[in-house]
Amino acid sequence: MSDRSVTESKSAESRSTGRRQPVFVLVGGTGDLALRMLWPSLAMLDQDGFLAEDLRLISIAREAITHDAFIERVSAAVTKRSGDALEDGTLKTFTDRLTHLPLDAYDTEWGAKLKAEIGEPENLDIVFFLSTSPSLFKPLCERILEAGLNAAPNRVIIEKPLGRDLATSKVINDSVAVAFDESRVFRIDHYLGKETVQNLIALRFANTVFEPLWNAQSIDHVQITVSETVGTGDRLGYYDEYGALRDMLQNHLLQLLCLLAMEPPAGLSADSLRDEKVKVLKSLKPINASNVLQNTARGQYGPGYAGDEKIAGYEAEKGSPSNTETFVALKAEIANWRWSGTAFYLRTGKCLPTRTTEVVIQFRPVPHALFGTEATPNRLVIRLQPDEDISLTVMNKAPGLSADGQQQLQPLALSLSLINAFNGNGNKPPRRRIAYERLILDALNGNNAAFVRRDEVEAAWAWVDGIAEGWEKAYPKPQIYPAGTNGPTSAYTLLDRDGRVWND
Ligand code: BG6
């Protein structure tokens, strides 16, 4: 039987059981994200047995390449990304599911041509992934609507940049809302697909030891750092329009902040979680022109090094002057009962010395100094990248005697390396999954808890807009830092003002 007739017989089977046949339509199927992340994620899900046997994978792009050339390109991308994890036979099974359709979003026959391939919508359960520029969301959603491919249970996945500010984000959200109601719009923040980020929820809410201390009475401040060694590379065109504030802080860092600061949700349903996250975003104290200089640091990498590689600097790479920041640090305050008095310091940047994502929970000092030497306040460090480990610094008595009878103290770390913990029997450590694997699987299963709701995105933009407008008025030029260093000096002044230091 040919591959096509196998698929056809599977869809006939789905019809006879009354079950809709699942179809994943990836618009932008020959694009960079699709080849680097999305097809490899789907191939790994297939290998691990997570995809329904009759799931069809349709690629749509303007590029008219032959079926064979498309399969070859996807196979090369999957092989490159998966490395040793790819097992014999995976590629054949996986690519048998694939079909490429060369279609233009403005072609009025778009829907008809897609239906000619996949069949009538009443028999199908379709997930669209629009991996295109957001400017194409409107025409694409119109095509989907015209063809009647938008009705439930069909759903759509979209990804940032979801606007440059609140106003443009609303336009994008409205263009998608034409075809899909909110419960069927899956907005990706790929940080929410990371195993380690999901573990923050487990750490907070599956343990009793942390929650009684998780408040301003016990926690002095929190640091969230996402540092990258890479520069802007071949994404400079996009990046120059957005900068670190919009590219990273508005989404990934604020999501981490929400997971750390939110109240315990009533359950793990999508809305319980997202309701709590929105409350955090709405409680952020505004930063605007009046306080942006005290509460933020803006930097741009200049000439320097990334490892051994010489970096010319952002403006030199761009070839013209630019006020786009490649580094941002800020002090966020959450005006609610739990957090009033605890500062949250966030920072992210490119061309920094290490690739790290880390959360530091700095506890308050003991209220009364009993010992001769000062007790270092407890500190919980949760490292999410590159390796996941959790360590809690606790004070100990240093072994030995002292002539004056005073006990000497010493801070020591209780530490948990998650790679080692899940590698107990000498087995290979579990494969580090691509964040998109979890997100695509959730979308296929209709579970949107790890996706971002419209009011969340908009609340994040509303807060970030204050900072961006404040910068325009009061802080138009980022401070240059040499590539390969920890960012501009203003990032250190930001904490210094409060008598604190970054955990470098
Ligand atoms: C993306 C940003 O969302 O996240 C990139 O657009 C950034 O600029 C990337 O490099 C970082 O993701 P990760 O998973 O490598 O930490």
Boltz pocket constraint, residues with backbone or C-beta under 6 A from the ligand:
constraints:
  - pocket:
      binder: B
      contacts: [[A, 228], [A, 247], [A, 248]]
      max_distance: 6.0
